[in-house]
Amino acid sequence: MAARGNNLDTVRRHNLATVVELVHRSGGLSRSRLTALTGLNRSTIAALVGELVDLGLAVEEEPAQTKRVGRPSPLVRPNRAAVAFAVNPEVDAVTVAVVGLDAVVRAQIRCEMDATPTPEEAVAVTASLVREISADLPDHAVVLGLGAAVPGLVRSSDGLVRLAPHLDWTDVPFAQMLADATGLECWAGNDASLGAVAERSFGAGEGVSDLVYLNGGASGIGGGMIVGGELLGGIGGFAGEFGHTRVAGAAVPGATLEDEVNRTRLLEALGVPASDSDQLEQALRETDDPDAIAEIDRQVDMLSTALRNTINILNPALVVLGGFLGALFDARPEKMTQLVGVQTLGPAFDDVKIVRAALGDQILLIGAAELVFENVLDDPAARVGAASRHPVE
């Protein structure tokens, strides 16, 4: 249910934030629908929409003609020129994108790295790619900030990367380093938690109040949990590290889930280059090599056990698998669902559905941009005034 607005002038900030969030999440609503959802009167909605248009966050469009009597209510949509930058540093690449307020990735550039980037290298590459991609932004663009999706434990209060074991980063003030290098307001968060937010807002989990998202990437396996409609972050923002849980049946005692369900091992078994996710997906579906099939089935079995534990503990309505985990699920959907069902308590399994992430490879970038929008849209009049009205120099 949408947040209720208030007609008092003292809560204008709240009303403005409520309206822009509704427009952002929906992709566009009529003024009459905004009036109904917020409980505000038509003149107040008109004034708030006018302010959002002036801030460069929204545009109004005439709706398509209908057979209804009377003038149709104008449509209020996110302004395509309102954007955030997003970055996802990984062990093998740094990817930067421009994401619109409508949650559409406008452009992205992946810079492959010869070795795992240091924090300084990741920041330098990000700043360079931001400058490059900014050249194609329109002059009237409103750049709201930069969000980073980091594969590690990121302190939610200030974007400090406390520990990113695969990147070999410890206590890195990544958000501040990015801000210093780009001149933008910057935020950082755990990549899988941001993926959970993105998938819940715009993907397979839209409208679902309780879901678990597991992401499989070059840096291992991470997770995010939406509980009661809110991201479950824990006291420091570190919740969801499913990849570091130990698994039974591993060849090496004490092995973790990401040791056993592992992208590199799949690539090696299938003979696929590390950078080619499309080829990996095709090989997962089509291989007839007995050793590769054995490795796929082993990883499916391990992942199914982890999902069993997750479902029994959290009782979600939806489990969403992203990255190579989504490709692994698509290769063996019936087998994985059957294995999870055998091991899960019946009532919990009855309530859950396992799906692949709908946002594909862009999910972490959309999630990183959401980190910007979440902070800026909380007080749009104040925060957008500090945002860039032009591409970053």
C-alpha positions as CSV (number, residue, x, y, z in Angstrom):
1,M,0.0,0.0,0.0
2,A,1.3,3.4,-0.9
3,A,2.3,5.9,1.8
4,R,-0.3,8.4,2.7
5,G,0.4,12.0,2.2
6,N,-0.6,15.0,4.3
7,N,-2.0,18.4,3.4
8,L,-0.2,20.3,6.1
9,D,2.5,22.7,4.8
10,T,4.9,21.5,7.5
11,V,5.1,18.1,5.9
12,R,5.5,19.3,2.3
13,R,8.8,17.5,2.1
14,H,7.1,14.2,3.0
15,N,4.4,14.8,0.4
16,L,6.9,15.6,-2.3
17,A,8.9,12.5,-1.5
18,T,5.7,10.4,-1.5
19,V,4.7,11.6,-4.9
20,V,8.1,11.2,-6.6
21,E,8.6,7.7,-5.1
22,L,5.2,6.6,-6.5
23,V,6.2,8.0,-9.9
24,H,9.6,6.4,-9.7
25,R,8.4,2.9,-8.6
26,S,5.5,2.8,-11.1
27,G,7.2,4.3,-14.1
28,G,4.3,6.7,-14.4
29,L,0.9,7.5,-13.0
30,S,-2.0,9.8,-13.8
31,R,-2.6,12.8,-11.5
32,S,-5.9,11.3,-10.6
33,R,-4.2,8.1,-9.5
34,L,-1.7,10.0,-7.4
35,T,-4.5,11.8,-5.8
36,A,-6.2,8.5,-4.9
37,L,-3.0,6.8,-3.6
38,T,-1.9,9.7,-1.4
39,G,-5.2,11.1,-0.1
40,L,-4.1,14.6,-1.1
41,N,-6.4,16.9,-2.9
42,R,-6.1,17.7,-6.6
43,S,-4.6,21.1,-6.3
44,T,-1.9,19.9,-3.9
45,I,-1.0,17.1,-6.3
46,A,-0.9,19.6,-9.1
47,A,1.5,21.8,-7.1
48,L,3.7,18.9,-6.1
49,V,3.9,17.6,-9.6
50,G,4.8,21.1,-10.9
51,E,7.6,21.3,-8.4
52,L,9.0,17.9,-9.5
53,V,8.8,19.0,-13.1
54,D,10.8,22.2,-12.2
55,L,13.4,20.0,-10.4
56,G,13.8,17.9,-13.5
57,L,12.6,14.8,-11.9
58,A,9.2,14.4,-13.7
59,V,7.5,15.2,-16.9
60,E,3.8,15.4,-17.7
61,E,2.3,13.9,-20.8
62,E,-1.2,13.9,-22.3
63,P,-2.7,10.4,-22.0
64,A,-4.0,8.5,-24.9
65,Q,-7.6,9.3,-25.9
66,T,-10.3,7.2,-24.2
67,K,-14.0,6.9,-24.5
68,R,-14.6,8.3,-21.0
69,V,-16.4,11.5,-20.6
70,G,-14.3,14.5,-19.6
71,R,-10.7,15.5,-19.9
72,P,-8.4,12.7,-19.0
73,S,-5.9,13.3,-16.2
74,P,-2.3,14.0,-17.3
75,L,0.3,11.3,-16.9
76,V,3.2,12.0,-14.6
77,R,6.4,10.0,-15.6
78,P,10.0,10.0,-14.4
79,N,12.1,12.4,-16.4
80,R,14.4,10.4,-18.6
81,A,17.1,13.1,-18.1
82,A,17.2,12.4,-14.3
83,V,19.9,9.8,-13.9
84,A,22.3,8.2,-11.5
85,F,25.7,6.6,-12.1
86,A,26.2,3.0,-10.9
87,V,29.4,1.0,-10.5
88,N,30.0,-2.7,-9.8
89,P,33.7,-3.5,-9.0
90,E,34.5,-7.2,-9.4
91,V,37.6,-9.4,-9.3
92,D,37.9,-9.3,-13.1
93,A,36.2,-6.1,-14.2
94,V,34.7,-2.7,-13.2
95,T,31.4,-1.9,-14.8
96,V,29.9,1.6,-14.8
97,A,26.4,2.5,-16.0
98,V,23.9,5.4,-16.3
99,V,20.5,4.4,-14.9
100,G,17.5,6.6,-15.4
101,L,14.9,7.4,-12.7
102,D,12.6,5.1,-14.6
103,A,15.0,2.2,-13.7
104,V,16.2,1.8,-17.3
105,V,19.9,1.4,-17.9
106,R,20.7,4.0,-20.5
107,A,24.3,3.0,-21.2
108,Q,27.0,0.8,-19.6
109,I,30.7,0.1,-20.0
110,R,32.6,-2.9,-18.7
111,C,36.3,-2.5,-18.2
112,E,38.1,-5.8,-17.8
113,M,41.0,-5.9,-15.4
114,D,44.2,-8.0,-15.8
115,A,44.2,-8.5,-12.0
116,T,41.8,-7.9,-9.1
117,P,41.6,-4.1,-8.8
118,T,42.9,-2.3,-5.7
119,P,40.5,0.3,-4.2
120,E,42.5,3.0,-5.9
121,E,42.4,1.3,-9.3
122,A,38.7,0.7,-9.0
123,V,38.1,4.4,-8.2
124,A,40.3,5.6,-11.0
125,V,38.6,3.3,-13.5
126,T,35.2,4.4,-12.3
127,A,36.1,8.1,-12.5
128,S,37.4,7.6,-16.1
129,L,34.3,5.7,-17.2
130,V,32.0,8.3,-15.6
131,R,33.7,11.0,-17.6
132,E,33.5,9.0,-20.8
133,I,29.8,8.0,-20.4
134,S,28.9,11.6,-19.3
135,A,29.9,12.9,-22.8
136,D,26.7,11.3,-24.2
137,L,24.4,12.8,-21.6
138,P,22.1,15.6,-22.7
139,D,23.0,19.1,-21.5
140,H,19.9,19.3,-19.4
141,A,20.6,16.0,-17.6
142,V,20.1,16.0,-13.8
143,V,22.8,13.7,-12.3
144,L,21.7,12.7,-8.9
145,G,24.8,10.9,-7.7
146,L,26.6,7.6,-7.9
147,G,25.9,4.3,-6.2
148,A,28.3,1.3,-5.9
149,A,27.3,-2.3,-5.6
150,V,30.3,-4.0,-3.9
151,P,30.8,-7.8,-3.3
152,G,31.5,-7.6,0.4
153,L,30.5,-6.3,3.8
154,V,29.6,-2.7,3.4
155,R,28.7,-0.5,6.4
156,S,25.3,1.0,5.6
157,S,25.9,4.2,7.6
158,D,28.8,5.5,5.5
159,G,29.7,3.1,2.6
160,L,32.8,1.8,4.3
161,V,33.8,-1.5,2.8
162,R,34.7,-3.4,6.0
163,L,35.6,-6.6,4.2
164,A,35.5,-7.7,0.6
165,P,37.5,-10.9,0.8
166,H,37.6,-11.7,-3.0
167,L,38.7,-8.2,-3.8
168,D,41.1,-8.3,-0.8
169,W,39.7,-5.0,0.5
170,T,39.6,-4.2,4.2
171,D,38.2,-1.0,5.8
172,V,38.1,0.9,2.5
173,P,36.1,4.2,2.6
174,F,34.9,3.5,-1.0
175,A,32.0,5.8,-1.1
176,Q,34.1,8.8,0.1
177,M,36.9,7.8,-2.4
178,L,34.4,7.8,-5.2
179,A,33.0,11.2,-4.1
180,D,36.5,12.7,-4.0
181,A,37.3,11.4,-7.5
182,T,34.0,12.3,-9.3
183,G,32.7,15.3,-7.4
184,L,29.3,13.5,-7.0
185,E,27.4,12.4,-3.9
186,C,28.2,8.7,-3.6
187,W,26.8,5.8,-1.7
188,A,27.9,2.1,-1.5
189,G,26.2,-1.1,-0.4
190,N,26.4,-4.8,-0.7
191,D,25.8,-5.9,-4.3
192,A,23.4,-8.8,-3.5
193,S,21.3,-6.7,-1.0
194,L,21.0,-4.0,-3.7
195,G,20.0,-6.7,-6.2
196,A,17.3,-7.8,-3.8
197,V,15.9,-4.3,-3.7
198,A,16.0,-3.9,-7.4
199,E,14.3,-7.2,-8.1
200,R,11.6,-6.5,-5.5
201,S,11.0,-3.0,-7.0
202,F,11.2,-3.7,-10.7
203,G,11.6,-7.4,-11.4
204,A,10.2,-10.8,-10.5
205,G,9.6,-9.8,-6.9
206,E,7.5,-6.7,-7.6
207,G,4.8,-6.5,-5.0
208,V,6.2,-9.4,-2.9
209,S,6.8,-8.6,0.7
210,D,9.0,-11.5,1.6
211,L,11.8,-12.7,-0.7
212,V,15.3,-13.9,-0.8
213,Y,17.7,-13.0,-3.6
214,L,20.9,-15.0,-4.2
215,N,23.5,-13.6,-6.6
216,G,26.3,-15.6,-8.1
217,G,29.2,-13.8,-9.6
218,A,32.9,-13.8,-10.2
219,S,33.4,-12.8,-6.5
220,G,31.3,-15.6,-5.1
221,I,27.8,-15.8,-3.7
222,G,25.9,-13.1,-1.9
223,G,22.4,-12.7,-0.7
224,G,19.7,-10.1,0.2
225,M,16.5,-10.5,2.1
226,I,13.3,-8.5,1.9
227,V,11.2,-9.2,5.0
228,G,7.9,-7.5,5.5
229,G,8.6,-5.3,2.6
230,E,11.9,-4.0,4.0
231,L,15.5,-4.9,3.3
232,L,16.9,-6.9,6.2
233,G,20.3,-5.5,6.7
234,G,21.3,-6.3,10.2
235,I,22.8,-3.9,12.7
236,G,25.7,-3.0,10.4
237,G,24.2,-3.7,7.0
238,F,26.1,-7.0,6.7
239,A,23.2,-9.5,6.6
240,G,22.8,-12.0,3.7
241,E,26.2,-13.6,3.4
242,F,24.8,-16.9,2.3
243,G,28.0,-17.7,0.4
244,H,30.0,-18.0,3.5
245,T,27.8,-20.6,5.2
246,R,29.3,-24.1,5.5
247,V,27.8,-27.0,3.5
248,A,27.6,-30.7,4.2
249,G,28.9,-33.2,1.7
250,A,31.8,-31.1,0.4
251,A,35.0,-32.8,-0.5
252,V,37.0,-30.4,1.7
253,P,35.9,-30.2,5.3
254,G,34.7,-26.7,6.3
255,A,34.0,-25.7,2.6
256,T,31.5,-22.9,2.1
257,L,28.6,-22.7,-0.3
258,E,30.6,-20.4,-2.7
259,D,33.5,-22.9,-2.6
260,E,31.2,-25.6,-3.9
261,V,28.7,-23.7,-6.0
262,N,31.3,-21.8,-8.0
263,R,31.4,-20.0,-11.3
264,T,35.0,-20.7,-12.0
265,R,34.6,-24.4,-11.5
266,L,31.6,-24.3,-13.9
267,L,33.6,-22.4,-16.5
268,E,36.5,-24.8,-16.3
269,A,34.2,-27.9,-16.5
270,L,32.5,-26.4,-19.6
271,G,35.6,-24.9,-21.2
272,V,34.0,-21.5,-21.4
273,P,35.9,-18.1,-21.3
274,A,35.4,-16.3,-18.0
275,S,34.0,-13.2,-19.6
276,D,31.3,-14.9,-21.8
277,S,28.1,-15.3,-19.7
278,D,26.0,-16.0,-22.8
279,Q,28.3,-18.9,-23.8
280,L,28.2,-20.2,-20.2
281,E,24.4,-20.3,-20.3
282,Q,24.3,-22.1,-23.6
283,A,26.9,-24.6,-22.5
284,L,24.9,-25.3,-19.3
285,R,21.9,-26.2,-21.4
286,E,23.6,-28.1,-24.2
287,T,26.7,-29.8,-23.0
288,D,26.9,-33.6,-23.4
289,D,30.3,-34.0,-21.7
290,P,29.9,-36.5,-18.8
291,D,32.3,-34.6,-16.5
292,A,30.6,-31.3,-17.1
293,I,27.2,-32.8,-16.5
294,A,28.5,-34.3,-13.3
295,E,29.8,-30.9,-12.1
296,I,26.5,-29.2,-13.0
297,D,24.5,-31.8,-11.1
298,R,26.8,-31.6,-8.1
299,Q,26.4,-27.8,-7.9
300,V,22.6,-28.0,-8.4
301,D,22.5,-30.5,-5.5
302,M,24.6,-28.2,-3.2
303,L,22.6,-25.1,-4.1
304,S,19.3,-27.0,-3.5
305,T,20.4,-27.9,0.0
306,A,21.3,-24.2,0.7
307,L,17.9,-23.1,-0.6
308,R,16.2,-25.7,1.6
309,N,17.9,-24.2,4.7
310,T,17.0,-20.7,3.6
311,I,13.3,-21.5,3.0
312,N,13.0,-23.4,6.3
313,I,14.5,-20.5,8.2
314,L,12.9,-17.5,6.5
315,N,9.7,-18.8,5.0
316,P,9.8,-16.5,1.9
317,A,7.2,-16.3,-0.8
318,L,9.9,-16.1,-3.4
319,V,13.5,-17.1,-4.0
320,V,15.1,-15.2,-6.8
321,L,18.4,-16.5,-8.3
322,G,20.7,-14.1,-10.2
323,G,24.0,-14.2,-12.0
324,F,25.3,-17.7,-12.8
325,L,22.9,-19.1,-10.2
326,G,20.0,-18.1,-12.5
327,A,21.7,-19.8,-15.4
328,L,22.3,-22.9,-13.3
329,F,18.6,-22.9,-12.3
330,D,17.5,-22.5,-15.9
331,A,19.6,-25.5,-16.9
332,R,17.9,-27.8,-14.3
333,P,14.7,-26.1,-13.2
334,E,12.7,-29.3,-12.5
335,K,15.6,-31.1,-10.8
336,M,16.4,-28.1,-8.5
337,T,12.8,-27.5,-7.6
338,Q,12.3,-31.3,-6.9
339,L,15.4,-31.4,-4.7
340,V,14.4,-28.3,-2.7
341,G,10.9,-29.7,-2.3
342,V,12.2,-33.1,-1.0
343,Q,14.3,-31.4,1.7
344,T,12.0,-28.5,2.7
345,L,9.3,-28.7,5.3
346,G,6.0,-29.1,3.4
347,P,4.1,-26.0,4.5
348,A,7.1,-23.8,3.8
349,F,7.6,-25.3,0.4
350,D,3.9,-24.9,-0.4
351,D,4.2,-21.1,0.0
352,V,7.4,-20.5,-2.0
353,K,8.3,-20.1,-5.7
354,I,11.8,-20.3,-7.1
355,V,12.5,-18.1,-10.1
356,R,15.3,-16.6,-12.1
357,A,16.0,-12.8,-11.7
358,A,14.0,-10.9,-14.2
359,L,16.5,-8.0,-14.5
360,G,19.3,-10.1,-15.8
361,D,22.9,-8.9,-15.9
362,Q,21.7,-5.3,-15.1
363,I,20.3,-6.1,-11.7
364,L,23.3,-5.0,-9.6
365,L,23.6,-1.7,-11.6
366,I,19.9,-1.0,-11.1
367,G,20.3,-1.8,-7.5
368,A,23.3,0.5,-7.1
369,A,21.3,3.4,-8.7
370,E,18.4,2.7,-6.3
371,L,20.9,3.5,-3.5
372,V,21.2,7.0,-5.0
373,F,17.5,7.4,-5.6
374,E,16.5,6.2,-2.2
375,N,18.7,8.9,-0.6
376,V,17.9,11.8,-3.0
377,L,14.2,11.2,-3.2
378,D,13.8,11.3,0.5
379,D,14.1,15.1,0.3
380,P,14.1,15.9,-3.5
381,A,13.9,19.7,-3.2
382,A,17.0,19.9,-1.1
383,R,19.0,17.1,-2.6
384,V,18.4,17.8,-6.2
385,G,19.4,21.4,-5.8
386,A,22.9,20.1,-4.9
387,A,22.9,17.6,-7.8
388,S,24.6,18.2,-11.1
389,R,22.5,19.8,-13.9
390,H,25.1,18.9,-16.5
391,P,27.4,16.0,-17.3
392,V,30.3,15.5,-14.9
393,E,33.4,17.3,-16.0
